[in-house]
Amino acid sequence: METFATAPPPSVDREALALRQVEAELHKVIVGQEDLVHRLLVGLLARGHLLLEGVPGLAKTLAVKTLARTLALDFKRVQFTPDLLPADLVGTLVYDPRSSEFTPKRGPVFTNVLLADEINRAPAKVQSALLEAMEERQVTLGDATHRLPDPFLVLATQNPIEQEGTYPLAEAQIDRFLLKVRLRYPTRAEEEAILERMVVEREFDVRAVLDAARLAELRAACDGIYLDAKLRGYVLDLVAATRDPKAAGFPDLEPLVAFGASPRATLFLARAAKAMALVSGRGYVIPEDVKEIAPDVLRHRLVPSYEAEAQGLSSDDLVARLLDRVEVP
């Protein structure tokens, strides 16, 4: 395989060490789930929001809360429920009779890290309240626009198996998530470790190892990760193949895809691949970085057709087929 760069930049080792410290703090509480831990770091580095999907009891909420404790940043949690209102999330205008004026009352979205717990339990009007915040990092209250703190990160969780009392996320909403991460069950050895560690409830000594300034340095280092022109072409080929498999040379996949990924997916895949490289301690992206993170970037953007569903094929299956077929540089 062709090598795209030589030695990584000198700063990468220092940045990778900081990421190892965050991992170590997370693993004080989280057993196993290496993929989840790496994806949380990718979200931090690539400035992207994450949607964590898994059955109850897989430590989705615990992982997010633990990550927040490793960061010296403001953290808020919102439990999404069917009776939640947009104003409960972004805030509203409150009338002050003494001044005869309306003053803004900011909601919990004005934070650095927002945990949107069970996001699919709130109706569409509440989910839509996050659209402006997630994309533009701002909130409009009345006729005034208010900037959100920097950094701003949404970490949302949802349960895929329970349908009663839930509301599917709109395409415009779900496309704003950098990654959709599906959590797996722990292995027997991991579950044994969980039992030993958690059978008696106790508080874990998790310390903050990153602040806003240090996170900004890590993100700047991630921006500087080298992405070769051939790999940029690979990213473009992958995303284009989700939209028009026939033009990409895969006519048998054409009837299986209803809608492909948006241009946002192209940007997110490149950024996430850079973050994966930094998490791995490299100053340059290799094809394996793209292939490893592509399912998490594309699974919620590629919509299977009715024919694919009739064949029992999910978006993950279609992404896997594309990754097998699109030529790797």
Secondary structure, 3 states (H helix, E strand, C coil): CCCCCCCCCCHHHHHHHHHHHHHHHHCCCCCCCHHHHHHHHHHHHHCCEEEEECCCCCCHHHHHHHHHHCECCCEEEEECCCCCCHHHHHEEEEEECCCCEEEEEECCCCCCEEEEECHHHCCHHHHHCCHHHHHHCEEEECCEEEECCCCCEEEEEECCCCCCCCCCCCHHHHCCEEEEEECCCCCHHHHHHHHHHHCCCCCCCCCCCECHHHHHHHHHHHHCCECCHHHHHHHHHHHHHHHCCCCCCCHHHHHHEEECCCHHHHHHHHHHHHHHHHHCCCCECCHHHHHHHHHHHHCCCCEECHHHHHCCCCHHHHHHHHHHHCCCC
